Amino acid sequence: MRFTTIRLCGGKALMAVPAEELDLDLARVADALEKGGVAVKKRDEMMVVAEWGGAEATIYSQGKIMFFPMKDKAACVRNALEILETVK
């Protein structure tokens, strides 16, 4: 899967944006993360916020995933792929 990365929050956060828009069921995403032992901090119809790899990951239904704090673009893409593999 290909991603574009976007720097946010004055360079303290990165967002991985998949080249192809996804349609994630966020309730299923939250359940899959929790089943895998991931701490989910917030879940609603707009986003799922979870702890992932020492960062806060905000997952959106379109497949966009924002990591805070994070500065490494390669780590951003790697973590996004890991999350998407976990929730499939």
N, C-alpha and C positions, 0 to 999 in steps of 0.2 A: 504494500500500500504506500502511496506517495503522499507526502505532507508538505505544506508550506508552514513556516514558523513565523510568528509575529511577536515582536517584543512589546510588552505592555508595562504599565505602572512604573514609568521612569527607568526601565531596564531591569526591574526586580522580578518580573514575571515573563513567561513565554507561553504562547498558545500554539498548539499543533492543530492545523486545519487540514483535514483530509482533502485530497484533490477531488474525490467524488463524495458528494454529500450523502450522509447516512441517515437512517431513520431509526434511532435507538429508542427502545421502550425503557424509559428511565426507571420505572419500578423494577423491571427485570434486571437492569444494570446494578441497582442498589442491592437487590437480593443476591446476585451473583458475587458481588464484591464481598458482602458480609459472609456468605458461605465460604469464600476463600480466605477468611480471616482478616479482611481489610476493615478498618474502622471507618464507618460512614458517619459523617458529622451532620449532614443535612440531605434531605431528599424531598423533592416536590415535583410538580409538573414541568418546571422550567430547567432544573439542574439537579445533579447529585454532587455533593462535596465530600471528598474522602481523603484520608492520609495515604500517600503513596510515595515510597522512596525518599522519605524525609521532607516531602513537600506537600502542600495542599493541592489536590487535583480537583478542578471543577469540570464536570463532564456535562455536555449539552447534547440534546437529542440529535442534532445534525452531525455529531461525531467530533465536534471541536472539543479540545481538552486544554484548559489553562492550568499551568503549574506555577505556584508561588511558594517560596522564592525559587527561582531558577534562572541561570544565565547561560547554560550550556545547551546550544541548539541540538546537538547530537543526542544528549541525554533526554531532551524534551521529546524528540521523535521516538527514541527507544522506549521511554516510559509510556507514551501514547499507544504504541504498538502492543506493549505488554498489557495495558488496561483493556484494549479492544479484544485481545486474545482471551483474556480472563472472562469477559462478559459475553462472549459469543456462545 
